[in-house]
Amino acid sequence: MNYTEFYSYARGHHGSIYTARKGTVLVFCLDDGHSYMLSTTAANGKVVVDPVKDYWCHSIDFAGSFGDYFTFGIVPLAEDDMPYKADPIVRITDAQRAKLSR
Protein backbone atom coordinates (compact mmCIF):
# COMPACT_ATOMS: atom_id res chain seq x y z
CA MET A 1 0.00 0.00 0.00
CA ASN A 2 1.24 3.51 -0.73
CA TYR A 3 0.32 6.85 0.90
CA THR A 4 -2.43 7.65 -1.59
CA GLU A 5 -4.08 4.26 -1.14
CA PHE A 6 -3.83 4.64 2.63
CA TYR A 7 -5.53 8.06 2.57
CA SER A 8 -8.45 6.52 0.69
CA TYR A 9 -8.55 3.43 2.90
CA ALA A 10 -8.30 5.20 6.28
CA ARG A 11 -11.08 7.71 5.67
CA GLY A 12 -14.08 6.93 7.88
CA HIS A 13 -12.27 4.48 10.16
CA HIS A 14 -12.06 4.97 13.93
CA GLY A 15 -8.65 4.88 15.51
CA SER A 16 -5.69 6.56 17.14
CA ILE A 17 -2.81 8.42 15.54
CA TYR A 18 0.66 8.68 17.06
CA THR A 19 3.80 10.56 16.16
CA ALA A 20 6.86 8.57 17.24
CA ARG A 21 10.63 8.29 16.96
CA LYS A 22 11.23 12.03 17.17
CA GLY A 23 8.59 12.74 14.52
CA THR A 24 10.02 10.42 11.88
CA VAL A 25 6.98 8.14 11.76
CA LEU A 26 3.21 8.45 12.00
CA VAL A 27 1.46 5.34 13.28
CA PHE A 28 -2.27 4.69 12.89
CA CYS A 29 -4.05 2.08 15.03
CA LEU A 30 -7.38 1.55 13.26
CA ASP A 31 -10.56 -0.28 14.11
CA ASP A 32 -9.76 -2.92 11.49
CA GLY A 33 -7.33 -4.51 13.98
CA HIS A 34 -4.20 -3.38 12.15
CA SER A 35 -1.65 -0.64 12.61
CA TYR A 36 -0.07 1.34 9.79
CA MET A 37 3.22 3.23 9.81
CA LEU A 38 4.10 6.08 7.45
CA SER A 39 7.58 7.53 7.34
CA THR A 40 7.68 11.31 7.49
CA THR A 41 11.25 11.41 6.18
CA ALA A 42 11.40 8.77 3.42
CA ALA A 43 10.26 9.61 -0.07
CA ASN A 44 9.34 6.03 -0.99
CA GLY A 45 5.61 6.49 -0.31
CA LYS A 46 5.26 3.07 1.29
CA VAL A 47 2.99 2.27 4.22
CA VAL A 48 4.11 -0.51 6.56
CA VAL A 49 1.20 -2.65 7.74
CA ASP A 50 1.49 -4.01 11.29
CA PRO A 51 4.95 -2.61 12.04
CA VAL A 52 6.86 -4.17 14.92
CA LYS A 53 5.45 -2.42 18.00
CA ASP A 54 8.82 -2.37 19.76
CA TYR A 55 10.14 -0.14 16.98
CA TRP A 56 7.79 2.72 17.76
CA CYS A 57 5.54 2.29 20.83
CA HIS A 58 8.26 2.97 23.41
CA SER A 59 9.16 6.22 21.66
CA ILE A 60 5.77 7.91 21.16
CA ASP A 61 6.29 11.66 21.06
CA PHE A 62 2.62 12.60 21.18
CA ALA A 63 -0.85 11.58 20.07
CA GLY A 64 -2.48 12.97 16.95
CA SER A 65 -4.20 16.33 17.04
CA PHE A 66 -7.34 17.57 15.31
CA GLY A 67 -5.39 18.37 12.13
CA ASP A 68 -4.03 14.83 11.86
CA TYR A 69 -7.47 13.24 12.23
CA PHE A 70 -9.03 15.78 9.86
CA THR A 71 -6.33 15.26 7.21
CA PHE A 72 -6.76 11.48 7.16
CA GLY A 73 -10.53 11.47 7.78
CA ILE A 74 -10.21 9.25 10.86
CA VAL A 75 -12.61 9.47 13.78
CA PRO A 76 -10.55 9.57 17.00
CA LEU A 77 -11.11 6.97 19.68
CA ALA A 78 -12.03 8.21 23.14
CA GLU A 79 -8.91 8.81 25.25
CA ASP A 80 -9.78 5.82 27.44
CA ASP A 81 -9.93 3.55 24.37
CA MET A 82 -6.54 4.52 22.93
CA PRO A 83 -4.25 1.46 22.78
CA TYR A 84 -1.28 3.61 23.89
CA LYS A 85 -1.77 6.53 26.24
CA ALA A 86 -0.29 9.74 24.88
CA ASP A 87 -1.23 13.39 24.91
CA PRO A 88 -1.52 15.50 21.77
CA ILE A 89 0.32 18.81 21.58
CA VAL A 90 -3.09 20.50 21.56
CA ARG A 91 -6.03 18.60 23.07
CA ILE A 92 -8.99 17.78 20.82
CA THR A 93 -12.11 19.57 22.05
CA ASP A 94 -15.59 18.04 22.20
CA ALA A 95 -16.67 20.35 19.37
CA GLN A 96 -13.80 19.11 17.21
CA ARG A 97 -14.63 15.46 18.05
CA ALA A 98 -18.20 16.13 16.90
CA LYS A 99 -16.91 17.53 13.58
CA LEU A 100 -14.68 14.52 13.03
CA SER A 101 -17.55 12.12 13.76
CA ARG A 102 -19.67 13.38 10.86
N, C-alpha and C positions, 0 to 999 in steps of 0.2 A: 504494500500500500504506500502511496506517496502522499504528500501534504494535501494536495487538492482532493484526492479521494477521501482522506480523513476528514477534511472540512465538511464534505457532503455527508459522510457517514455519521459523524458525531452530532450533527444538528438534530435537536429534539430529544437527545438522550439526557438522562439524569446522571450526575456524577460529581466528582471532585477534581480540581485542577491544582497541581503543585509545581512550583519552580524549585529546582534542586541543583546541586553541584555548582554553586556560585552563579546561578542563572544560565548555565550552559544547556540545561534540558528542561522541557516542560513535560510533565507526566499527567495523564488523564486516567482516572479510575472510573470507568463507566458502568452503568447498570446492566451491561451485557455480560458482566463477569470477567472482563479483560481489562488490562491496563495498556496504555499506548504512550510511547516516549518519542518526542520530537526534539531533535537537536536544534538549539538556537544559534549554533556557530558553524555547523556543517552545511555546505551548499548542495548536498546530495539529494535532498528532498525525500528521504526515506523515513518511514514511521516504523519503529520497532514495536511489535505486538508482544505483550507479556514480557517486558524486560526483567532481568534479574533484579529482584527487590533490593538486595544488598548493595547494588550499584548506586541506588538513588535514595532509598527511604531514610537512611541514617543521615543524609545531608540535605534535608528539605530546608530551603531558605524561607519560603513563605507559601501560603495557600493562594489560590487564584483570587483575583478581585473582580469587580463587576465587569470591567473591560474585557477580561479574559473570557468570562462566561458569555458575554454578549458577542464577542468576536467569533467564537466557535458555535454559538447557538445551543449551549448546554445549560440545562436547568441545574442549579447547584443543590447538592444534598444539604439537609439541615446539619448544623455544626456537630450535633451529637451522632450523626450517621456517617461522618467522614471516616474513612478507613485509617487515616493518619491524621492526628491532631496537629494543626498548624494554623497560625493566624495570618490573614492577608495584610498587606501594607496598609490598606484602607478597608475597614469592615464594610460588608455588604449590608445595606439597610433593608428593612422590611418592604419599603416601596420598590427598591430595586429588585428584590426577590420576586415580587408580584409581576414586575415587567418581564423578568426572565422566564416566568412560568407560563406566559401566554403562548 
